[in-house]
Amino acid sequence: MSKVEVRGKFVDKGERKALKDINAYGCHVIHVLEDSAHPKFTYSIGIEQTSGQPELIVAGLKSEIAHFMVNEYNRRIKEGERFEPGQRASGFIEGFDVEFRLVHKSHYRDYFGWAFWLYKGDNFRVFQVVWPTTSGIWPWETGASEWYLYVQPLLDRPVS
């Protein structure tokens, strides 16, 4: 991949696209495929840079739904709405509230490689948007299946 100089630094095509999206939309959305240690997940980069609000990660949902959720969060942030850890909000998944949780920094290296690139380290915050099952069960409640706990690990807790 060829690199081009942008603001005194050399960046490749993917990095240029990310910077272009951040400048145009306030964020760039990244989808990561499932591997042996992690479920599939989607996260933003650029929201904290452009709005001062935490980035967002969505684990375990189809990429189209997760992408919508990131864009909806970004849109609402740009319109002045603010979210707090533990806050529940509607409008992200039809028929269900979601809950915002502040991701513990011990998860950053495993989940946010592009954010490390953009912020030149771990000087950023991330909300995990947690979604309930279609039965209304949250990951911390009795009745949460092993599958559900795998596809949506709670990232507000330190790595053990």
Secondary structure, 3 states (H helix, E strand, C coil): CCCEEECCEEECHHHHHHHHHHHHHCCEEEEECCCCCCCCEEEEECHHHHHCCCEEEEECCCHHHHHHHHHHHHHHHHCCCCCCCCCEEEEEECCEEEEEEECCHHHHHHHCHHHHHHHCCCCCCEEEEECCCCCCCCCCCCCCCHHHHHHCCCCCCCCC
